[in-house]
Amino acid sequence: MTAGRDLQLLQNRLHGGRKKRQESELLTAQVSDLCRSRLLNYADTFMELARSYDREFFTGMKDRQAVLAERRLWENRQVIKGHLYEMAKIMTEIAGEVVCYHPMEEKKRRLLTQAMKEEGIRVENPCYIPKENGKEAVMATLSTDRYTGISGEEVADMISVLLDRRLKLSASSPYMVERTPHCFVLEEEASFLVLTGFARAAKENETISGDNYSVLEEDAGRIILMLSDGTGSGEQAGKDSGQVLDLMEKMLEAGYGTEAAINMVNAALFALGEDQNHPTLDLCDIDLHQGSLELHKAGGAVSFLKRDTLVEQLATGTLPLGIFQKVDAQPLCRTLQDGDCLVMVTDGVIDAFCGEEYEKGLVQMLSRMQEVNPEEMAERILRMALVACGGRIRDDMTVGVAGIWKP
């Protein structure tokens, strides 16, 4: 019921906010009244559907198999209820979303529009958008008469020089400036940058790895790395882990929070009730403005944070996805420094270093490594794992490395 109460409070604040019309709203952009009303109606519908599943488990049956079947049905309904509440929450938040902005100074606006006009680029309505991290993004409608268009990144470089700011094209902006006007958002470059590298090897006698990985670049200077190890090896394990990452990407892009997305995917797998489909998931959320990472683990092998010759093991002892209805593990949070490296591996790499001291051996190996290129590091770690197991690959091996630097 907590989710329902939180959502109702959010909706009440939004409905009440409609009555507050202040002069400052002249410098805001929000969803139109018609769209907002429709979204809130949809959210109310989803809430009502969710409440219809909101009941305690009870059965008067005495047959054990019938009780188990009834229990499974109830658990599936709780999964549906969670999905409905989350969708209602996202719709309500979108309905109340307000983008605050303030116009660009007249002198800078004239400089920008005139200089870009000489390059064949039209700039309309340039303004600043405050961001949660204290930075300001530049937003403008851009178009060009060039038949071939012009790269958005190239335009971002031009505007950076004109405004004397380090700006880059946001991940949500169009890639090209074309004849048709489009809205572009240029964000302040982050305090850190990340380079990633991956290396992997499939289990012997298998052509397809059961491991999969993904890298997402989010707006506001966030990078999300994900690594999933499917149960077993081969094509089916690869499909299972690939499906986990595909679902995670879609949910994160749709606006789900990290923990909510993980629990939704976990609940979906739990509802299937398949004994042989329990992929692991390592998700690392890196904030490039703050220089911090948040590592979520669901059954994944130990990860490592390397700082010069010091290596810290990052582990939570959680189970893979789909075993329990909810993932309760707390994320591991760390502050990053220039030159830090995060190393994520699957079980096959760990198992290659046989014996009770395998983790200690990995730590010693990482502490002695001199490579700074993440791809070279990943390839070397994989080669050393192959040497350690005598070339017998008994499980899929994947190594992911993320290097963090100040530009």
Secondary structure, DSSP 8 states (H G I E B T S, - for coil): -HHHHHHHHHHHHHHHHTT---GGGGGEEE--HHHHHHHHHHHHHHHHHHHHT----------HHHHHHHHHHHHHHHHHHHHHHHHHHHHHHHHT-EEE-EE--HHHHHHHHHHHHHTTEEEEEEEEEE-TTS-EEEEEEEEE--TT-EEHHHHHHHHHHHHTS-EEE-TTS-SEE-SS-EEEEEEE--S-EEEEEEEEE--TT-SS-SEEEEEEEETTTEEEEEEEE-SSSSHHHHHHHHHHHHHHHHHHHHT--HHHHHHHHHHHHHHHT-TT----EEEEEEETTTTEEEEEEES---EEEEETTEEEEE------TTSSSS-----EEEE--TT-EEEEE-HHHHHHS-STTHHHHHHHHHHH-----HHHHHHHHHHHHHHHTTT---S-EEEEEEEEE--
